[in-house]
Amino acid sequence: MIKSKSEEELIRELKQGDRKAFQLLFELYAKRIFAFAKGYLKSASDAEEIVQDVFVKVWHARESINTELSFKAYLFKITYNGIREYFNKQSRENRYKHEILDYAIEFDNRTEERIDYKSLLDLVEEKIEQLPPRQREIILLSKKQGVPTKEIAALLEISPRTVEKHLSEALKQLKKELSDDQVAGLLFYHLFLDPKKK
């Protein structure tokens, strides 16, 4: 079906909103974009999300596609930008977890050498999920998304002082939960019980 029409024809039809042309272009390029994204991300599910995002963007921007430029290059530029944004997002998401760990736990060199740090980040995420809903909402807005206190207050229709109170209580609770006992327990698990280390 793809061979019966040139890529240029399919792109012209796509620009006019032809869903069949869009589907054919998807079939033509999706596997290549997936392989390209997976090479960077090392994850099939994350690469699939990139492919979906790329073609959603193509569909929304279809009318502005320049038919004189390489469509393949256009697709891979969107893909590359998606991969870059993925890594930026991962970095942002982990940054707030690092901040909370820095607040909650005092590490020494020996601890850092022996512990699976990713598991500690996962533990932070788990403990945040266990916070009361309002505290969880505020700490994610503040620490994960970097929203200023006044904007959080306006968004949630509460006073800035109330935001600060919830944030303080959430951090105190996390510090209590992420105590040295938690770290010791995690160390014990990874050193003695983790089946992957057997």
C-alpha positions as CSV (number, residue, x, y, z in Angstrom):
1,M,0.0,0.0,0.0
2,I,2.9,2.4,0.8
3,K,4.7,1.5,-2.4
4,S,1.6,2.5,-4.4
5,K,2.1,6.2,-3.4
6,S,5.3,8.2,-3.0
7,E,6.2,9.6,0.3
8,E,5.7,13.1,-1.1
9,E,2.1,12.3,-2.0
10,L,1.5,10.8,1.5
11,I,2.9,14.0,3.1
12,R,0.7,16.2,0.9
13,E,-2.3,14.2,1.9
14,L,-1.3,14.3,5.6
15,K,-1.1,18.1,5.4
16,Q,-4.8,18.0,4.3
17,G,-5.7,15.8,7.3
18,D,-5.8,12.5,5.6
19,R,-5.8,9.9,8.4
20,K,-4.9,7.0,6.0
21,A,-1.8,8.8,4.8
22,F,-0.9,9.4,8.4
23,Q,-1.3,5.7,9.2
24,L,0.9,4.7,6.2
25,L,3.6,7.1,7.2
26,F,3.4,5.8,10.8
27,E,3.8,2.2,9.4
28,L,6.8,3.4,7.3
29,Y,8.7,5.1,10.1
30,A,7.5,3.8,13.5
31,K,9.9,0.9,13.7
32,R,12.9,3.0,12.7
33,I,12.0,5.7,15.3
34,F,11.5,3.0,17.9
35,A,14.9,1.5,17.2
36,F,16.6,4.9,17.3
37,A,14.9,5.9,20.6
38,K,15.5,2.5,22.2
39,G,19.2,2.8,21.4
40,Y,19.3,5.9,23.7
41,L,16.7,4.9,26.3
42,K,17.5,1.2,26.7
43,S,13.8,0.6,27.4
44,A,11.2,-0.7,25.0
45,S,8.3,0.9,26.8
46,D,9.9,4.3,27.0
47,A,10.8,4.1,23.3
48,E,7.2,3.2,22.5
49,E,6.1,6.3,24.3
50,I,8.6,8.4,22.3
51,V,7.1,7.0,19.1
52,Q,3.6,7.8,20.2
53,D,4.6,11.4,21.2
54,V,6.4,11.9,17.9
55,F,3.4,11.0,15.8
56,V,1.0,13.0,18.0
57,K,3.2,16.0,17.3
58,V,3.3,15.3,13.6
59,W,-0.4,15.1,13.4
60,H,-1.0,18.3,15.4
61,A,1.6,20.2,13.2
62,R,0.7,18.5,9.9
63,E,-0.5,21.7,8.2
64,S,2.9,23.4,8.8
65,I,5.1,20.5,7.5
66,N,7.5,21.8,4.8
67,T,7.2,19.3,1.9
68,E,10.5,20.7,0.4
69,L,12.5,19.4,3.4
70,S,13.3,15.8,4.3
71,F,10.4,14.2,6.2
72,K,12.7,11.6,7.7
73,A,15.0,14.3,9.1
74,Y,12.0,16.1,10.4
75,L,10.8,13.0,12.2
76,F,14.2,12.2,13.7
77,K,14.6,15.8,14.9
78,I,11.3,15.5,16.8
79,T,12.5,12.1,18.1
80,Y,15.8,13.5,19.3
81,N,14.1,16.4,21.0
82,G,11.8,13.9,22.7
83,I,14.7,11.8,23.9
84,R,16.4,14.9,25.3
85,E,13.3,16.0,27.1
86,Y,12.9,12.5,28.5
87,F,16.4,12.7,30.1
88,N,15.8,16.2,31.3
89,K,12.5,15.0,32.9
90,Q,14.3,12.1,34.5
91,S,16.9,14.4,35.9
92,R,14.2,16.8,37.3
93,E,12.3,13.9,38.8
94,N,15.3,12.5,40.6
95,R,16.6,15.9,41.7
96,Y,13.8,16.4,44.2
97,K,14.3,12.9,45.6
98,H,18.0,13.8,46.1
99,E,17.0,17.0,47.9
100,I,14.8,15.1,50.3
101,L,17.5,12.4,50.9
102,D,20.0,15.2,51.6
103,Y,17.6,16.7,54.1
104,A,16.6,13.4,55.7
105,I,19.7,11.3,55.9
106,E,23.4,11.9,56.8
107,F,25.6,9.7,54.6
108,D,29.1,8.8,55.2
109,N,31.4,7.4,52.5
110,R,31.0,3.8,53.7
111,T,27.2,4.0,53.4
112,E,27.3,5.4,49.9
113,E,29.7,2.8,48.7
114,R,27.6,-0.1,50.0
115,I,24.0,1.0,49.3
116,D,22.0,0.7,46.1
117,Y,21.3,4.4,45.7
118,K,18.5,3.8,43.2
119,S,16.6,1.8,45.8
120,L,16.9,4.8,48.2
121,L,15.3,7.0,45.5
122,D,12.6,4.4,45.1
123,L,12.1,4.5,48.9
124,V,11.7,8.3,48.8
125,E,9.0,7.9,46.2
126,E,7.3,5.2,48.2
127,K,7.3,7.3,51.3
128,I,5.9,10.4,49.5
129,E,3.0,8.3,48.2
130,Q,2.2,7.4,51.8
131,L,1.9,11.0,52.9
132,P,-1.5,12.6,53.5
133,P,-3.0,13.7,50.1
134,R,-2.5,17.5,50.7
135,Q,1.0,17.1,52.0
136,R,1.9,14.8,49.0
137,E,0.3,17.3,46.5
138,I,2.3,20.2,48.0
139,I,5.6,18.5,48.3
140,L,5.4,17.3,44.7
141,L,4.4,20.8,43.4
142,S,7.2,22.4,45.4
143,K,10.1,19.9,45.2
144,K,9.3,18.0,42.0
145,Q,7.9,20.8,39.8
146,G,9.6,23.7,41.4
147,V,6.4,25.7,41.9
148,P,6.9,28.7,44.2
149,T,5.0,28.8,47.5
150,K,2.8,31.8,46.5
151,E,1.8,30.0,43.2
152,I,0.9,26.8,45.1
153,A,-1.2,28.8,47.5
154,A,-3.1,30.4,44.6
155,L,-3.5,27.1,42.8
156,L,-4.8,25.3,45.9
157,E,-6.7,28.4,47.2
158,I,-5.0,28.3,50.5
159,S,-2.7,30.8,52.3
160,P,1.1,30.7,51.7
161,R,1.6,30.1,55.4
162,T,-0.6,26.9,55.1
163,V,1.5,25.8,52.2
164,E,4.6,26.2,54.2
165,K,3.1,24.4,57.1
166,H,2.1,21.4,55.0
167,L,5.5,21.4,53.4
168,S,7.3,21.5,56.7
169,E,5.2,18.7,58.1
170,A,5.8,16.5,55.0
171,L,9.5,17.0,55.2
172,K,9.5,16.2,58.9
173,Q,7.5,13.0,58.3
174,L,9.8,12.0,55.4
175,K,12.9,12.6,57.6
176,K,11.3,10.4,60.3
177,E,10.5,7.7,57.8
178,L,13.9,7.9,56.0
179,S,15.8,7.4,59.2
180,D,19.1,5.6,59.7
181,D,17.0,2.6,60.6
182,Q,15.5,2.6,57.1
183,V,18.9,2.9,55.5
184,A,20.2,0.1,57.8
185,G,17.3,-2.0,56.8
186,L,17.9,-1.3,53.1
187,L,21.6,-2.1,53.5
188,F,20.7,-5.4,55.2
189,Y,18.3,-6.3,52.4
190,H,20.8,-5.6,49.7
191,L,23.7,-7.3,51.4
192,F,22.0,-10.4,52.7
193,L,18.5,-10.9,51.3
194,D,18.4,-9.5,47.8
195,P,18.1,-12.6,45.4
196,K,19.8,-10.7,42.6
197,K,23.0,-10.7,44.6
198,K,22.9,-14.5,45.3
